Amino acid sequence: MEFQRRYGRRKKSNPKRGIVLVLLLFLVIILWLYADSILEQIFN
């Protein structure tokens, strides 16, 4: 019962955290991809 209760609580909190992590990873990937062009523009 205790395990099920803890697992249920984690289920409720996981989706929000998962969405936030996905958005952060998406932003990091975008910044990483655009970093090359941004650096080229600065140095050129």
C-alpha positions as CSV (number, residue, x, y, z in Angstrom):
1,M,0.0,0.0,0.0
2,E,2.8,2.4,0.9
3,F,4.6,1.7,-2.4
4,Q,1.3,2.3,-4.3
5,R,0.7,5.6,-2.6
6,R,4.2,6.8,-3.2
7,Y,4.0,5.7,-6.8
8,G,0.6,7.4,-7.3
9,R,2.1,10.7,-5.9
10,R,5.0,10.4,-8.2
11,K,2.7,9.8,-11.2
12,K,0.9,13.1,-10.5
13,S,4.1,15.1,-10.2
14,N,6.1,13.4,-13.0
15,P,4.1,14.8,-16.1
16,K,4.7,18.4,-15.1
17,R,8.4,17.8,-14.4
18,G,8.7,15.8,-17.7
19,I,7.2,18.6,-19.7
20,V,9.6,21.2,-18.1
21,L,12.6,18.9,-18.8
22,V,11.6,18.4,-22.4
23,L,11.2,22.1,-22.9
24,L,14.6,22.8,-21.3
25,L,16.2,20.2,-23.5
26,F,14.5,21.6,-26.6
27,L,15.8,25.1,-25.7
28,V,19.3,23.8,-25.1
29,I,19.3,22.0,-28.5
30,I,18.1,25.1,-30.3
31,L,20.7,27.2,-28.6
32,W,23.4,24.6,-29.4
33,L,22.4,24.5,-33.1
34,Y,22.2,28.3,-33.4
35,A,25.4,28.8,-31.3
36,D,27.6,28.0,-34.4
37,S,25.9,30.6,-36.6
38,I,25.8,33.2,-33.8
39,L,29.5,32.8,-33.1
40,E,30.3,32.9,-36.9
41,Q,28.3,36.2,-37.2
42,I,30.1,37.7,-34.2
43,F,33.6,36.7,-35.3
44,N,32.9,37.5,-39.0
